[in-house]
Amino acid sequence: MLATCLKVPREKAESIRRRLIESGLLDISFRIKGQGEFILIPVVSKEIDCEYEFVEEELQSQEKTETDYKNIVKMPAELKDYLPASYDIIGEVIIIKLDEELQEYRNEIGNALLKVHPNISTVAEDRGVKGELRVRDLNIIAGKDKTETMHTEHGVRLLLDPAYVYFNPRLATERHRITSLVKDDEIVVDMFAGVGPYSVMIAKYAKPKIVFSMDLNPYAIDYLKKNIEINKVENIIPLEGDSAAMIHDLPPADRIIMNLPHSAHEFFYDALTCLNPGGTIHFYTICERDSLDSVFAKLSMQARSMGSKITIDRLEELKTYSPTMSVYSADIRFSDLDLVEDW
Ligand SMILES: C[S@@+](CC[C@H](N)C(=O)[O-])C[C@H]1O[C@@H](n2cnc3c(N)ncnc32)[C@H](O)[C@@H]1O
């Protein structure tokens, strides 16, 4: 039968398939089909905001199976309104946050998720991110007692254990955007690298001179070393320790990634002093929406105290964090005073 499909490059197919499932746009009445370098993914609508082409193609039909865990979870109907609509998928592990009202049914919820996701082997409840290493407190509620897994995004394979290291699968598009900005022979510093999702993608798809990848968490650095091997990339130097101290021992950078949203501002001065004029900082911050201007005013004052200037080239609200707070991504360019005409 003829089906409407999204034609996507093979290496991006898995992450796009997951996003389509999460947004209810995958047409599960057809089988996915390979076509040379591309994968044809059946979709229920063309109202999808993406860069890929839609094609009409003969696909094999398949029996519809349930894809929404809410429809099959065994629990009182009146509590189903508390069930979360979204959750994270990291490789073969689902991580889900559950309200107090759902605690009694957590194993049923986990089992329902396993049923609708045949590729998932473990479901874990997220009890919050703790400490400066930002590691999640996970409680396994269904499936295997194993959280180490291989996650793939944009063709980059990342081995990690979310019970020991921080990893956010929702930043894949952001990491790809930053990778596309890296110019040949740049010196890149990934100050809070985790298991290396930014560093490995940059080393794989761009041509930096070197990427220095730092993290305080020894488990993250161990996984980063494995991910360098798994992806057969060169030009990454893993460094375990406090990036505020280690960055001063490095050659000046052209690009610094600061993915530590709760406290990146505390490291901004150290980063600026190690950035080449004309260089860029990718700065992530969580703040009150109405205090965003003052956050950047403080960063600007730090630059001025060094006799320099910063310019926000791009600012994006990545997601809502609380009723009044959001997570932002800013591309901040740094210029020497001599280069600043309007000082
Ligand atoms: C929000 S996570 C980001 C990880 C990674 N960039 C990603 O996208 O998955 C922040 C990381 O910073 C690390 N970290 C926290 N404080 C640090 C410090 N002073 N120096 C180096 N790494 C630090 C944590 O261990 C954690 O892995």
The ligand as a Tripos MOL2 file, in Angstrom:
@<TRIPOS>MOLECULE
LIG
   27    29     1     0     0
SMALL
NO_CHARGES

@<TRIPOS>ATOM
      1 C1         25.0210   18.8700   32.7580 C.3       1 LIG1
      2 S1         26.3250   17.6780   32.6880 S.3       1 LIG1
      3 C2         26.7500   17.7760   30.9700 C.3       1 LIG1
      4 C3         27.4000   16.5560   30.4040 C.3       1 LIG1
      5 C4         27.5430   16.5250   28.9000 C.3       1 LIG1
      6 N1         28.0570   17.7700   28.3620 N.3       1 LIG1
      7 C5         26.2410   16.1390   28.2210 C.2       1 LIG1
      8 O1         25.7240   16.9240   27.4210 O.co2     1 LIG1
      9 O2         25.7470   15.0310   28.4330 O.co2     1 LIG1
     10 C6         27.6060   18.5130   33.5010 C.3       1 LIG1
     11 C7         28.8800   17.7340   33.7090 C.3       1 LIG1
     12 O3         29.8220   18.6090   34.3350 O.3       1 LIG1
     13 C8         30.6070   17.8690   35.2430 C.3       1 LIG1
     14 N2         31.1840   18.8440   36.2070 N.ar      1 LIG1
     15 C9         30.5850   19.5030   37.2120 C.ar      1 LIG1
     16 N3         31.4320   20.3530   37.7850 N.ar      1 LIG1
     17 C10        32.6080   20.2550   37.1170 C.ar      1 LIG1
     18 C11        33.8800   20.8900   37.2220 C.ar      1 LIG1
     19 N4         34.1260   21.8170   38.1600 N.pl3     1 LIG1
     20 N5         34.8430   20.5530   36.3490 N.ar      1 LIG1
     21 C12        34.6310   19.6100   35.3920 C.ar      1 LIG1
     22 N6         33.4360   18.9660   35.2490 N.ar      1 LIG1
     23 C13        32.4430   19.2860   36.0870 C.ar      1 LIG1
     24 C14        29.6470   16.8470   35.8350 C.3       1 LIG1
     25 O4         30.3410   15.7160   36.3210 O.3       1 LIG1
     26 C15        28.7470   16.5220   34.6120 C.3       1 LIG1
     27 O5         29.2320   15.3890   33.9150 O.3       1 LIG1
@<TRIPOS>BOND
     1     1     2 1
     2     2     3 1
     3     2    10 1
     4     3     4 1
     5     4     5 1
     6     5     6 1
     7     5     7 1
     8     7     8 2
     9     7     9 1
    10    10    11 1
    11    11    12 1
    12    11    26 1
    13    12    13 1
    14    13    14 1
    15    13    24 1
    16    14    15 ar
    17    14    23 ar
    18    15    16 ar
    19    16    17 ar
    20    17    18 ar
    21    17    23 ar
    22    18    19 1
    23    18    20 ar
    24    20    21 ar
    25    21    22 ar
    26    22    23 ar
    27    24    25 1
    28    24    26 1
    29    26    27 1
@<TRIPOS>SUBSTRUCTURE
     1 LIG1         1 GROUP 0 **** ****
